Amino acid sequence: MTHLLLRLVAPVALALLSPVAPHPCPEAIAAELNLDGINRYANSSFDNSQDQVTSITQFSDVQPTEWAYQALSNLIERYGCVAGYPDGTFRGRKPLSRWEAAALLNACLDRITEVTDELRRLLKEFEKELAILRGRVDNLEAKVGELEANQFSTTTKLSGLATFVVGANAFNGSASDAVNAARAEVGATTFSYDLQLTLDTSFTGKDLLRTILRAGNFGDSAFGGAGPTGNLSGLEIAFQEASGADSFGIDKLYYQFPLGSGFTATLGGWVGQEDMLALWPSVYPTDTILNVLTLNGAPAAYNKNLGPGAGLWWQSNGWSVSGSYVAANGNLGNPNLGGIGTSASAGTGTVQIGYGKEQWALAATYSYLQSGVEVPGSTPFASTAGAEPGSRTNAFGLSGYWQPAASGWIPSISAGWGLNTTSYDDTQDDGALTTSQSWMVGLQWSDVFAKGNALGLAVGQPVFATALQGGATPQDQNFVWEWWYRFQVSDSISVTPALFYLSRPLGQGTPSGESFSQLGGLVKTSFQF
């Protein structure tokens, strides 16, 4: 308020401070100033309350079009330190003498003094509350200073995910030798963990350098892919470094940056195929269980190959096109064992075209897989065929999802289908894999029984043989089911009990005329920080 008033009376003050050119004689000065008139003006303006103006409309000669209309209105209505001449005029175009300026400034300064006194009274009345606020501000400034002094980085964000899994697997069927062998190998109840530390760094605000450090001890349990059923019972969260259990390693290391006009490039020394796709055509599941049911119904096309690689995607108005290449052995210098673009690269080349909106999306994907690329969701027979030296697989996938606008009884639906053809450098004996398929459907309900909780189930078939060399009929079919419910204990902690069932996980390897199945149960607890 005080600052505004000073702005309004500043011209008056400047008039007082400006030097006046000397006049030739005292009589001329007296004649120009008209001291009697000034005295009458000052008295009528500031000493007689009956002449005090309360509204600018009382001046007959002041129009809203005047350039100083608003300033004069503020002085009158907010501060009451302006009066007019006895005839109801303001005479705004009349020159202002230094005496008149002094009278006007004195009246306005008197009002400033009144305002200042009022502020002092208010400050004294709220002195206790102001002291408390001042103390809180000081504490906040101290804490901010401490955070700035001890912060990890101004450009890097650290986030973590720790997961505990307690569970067991039961094996049943008439194939007693296979059942007994599986029970002996991975039949115990296990308690395993996975720990991920993600460092996200941005240098420009639009780019991303991602580093994921990871450790776990799933390697010797059925949940980690051990046992006769292989990766079919492997959990998406399961991890163990190649150097052994409880060893930290680099799980991901890549850099993403925009190129303009909707393009984004990715380059990494250890990057996953899925990191270079503009669209992931599934919303299932919120909380992962079996890895095979997270691969959009096409595990061969979405194989998550990991290694040195690069990719480029384009996005505009919901449409996206992605292209990438990953070589699992790309860091090896011996061309007989690896390298980039060699026959031993264990490489995956992927192209995806997709269209997505907030509630639905659809994508078509093609991947070329060299020998040695592991498909994390296939029967033992199909996995062995893909690893055959000199083999190559063309994998096609069509996947999509739809989800309701709000949570309720209607679930989100994610579905996908894959078709793969495998060929070999060398002539194969009859019975070799030539064609395989896969599919899945996943349903998920949000906010079940309580906000933040979720319920899900999925069914599908992992990659299984549908045609063999020589025309023989394959017997590689196997169905996979899973059911789970996630309790969201807090924003950072969730507990998810789950069941899964593999109807014939040995596929083509199941003894003729006999049965073999697997039932798994677990409780997964996740901590995000």
Secondary structure, 3 states (H helix, E strand, C coil): CHHHHHHHHHHHHHHHHCCCCCCCCHHHHHHHHCHHHHHHHHHHHHHCHHHECCCHHHCCCCCCCCCCHHHHHHHHHHHCCCECCCCCCCCCCCCCCHHHHHHHHHHHHHHHHHHHHHHHHHHHHCHHHHHHHHHHHHHHHHHHHHHHHHCCCCCEEEEEEEEEEEEEEEEECCCHHHHHHHHHHHCCCEEEEEEEEEEEECCCCCCEEEEEEEEECCCCCHHHCCCCCHHHHCECCCCCCCCCCCCCEEEEEEEEEEEECCEEEEEEEEEEHHHHCCCCCCCCCCCCCEHHHHCCCCCCCCCCCEEEEEEEEEEECCEEEEEEEEECCCCCCCCCCCCCCCCCCCEEEEEEEEEECCCEEEEEEEEEEECCCCCCCECHHHHHHHCCCCEEEEEEEEEEEECCCCCCCCCEEEEEEEEEEEEECCCCCCCCEEEEEEEEEEEEEECCCCCCCEEEEEEEEEEEEEEECCCCCCCCCCCEEEEEEEEECCCCEEEEEEEEEECCCCHHHCCCCCCCEEEEEEEEEEEEC
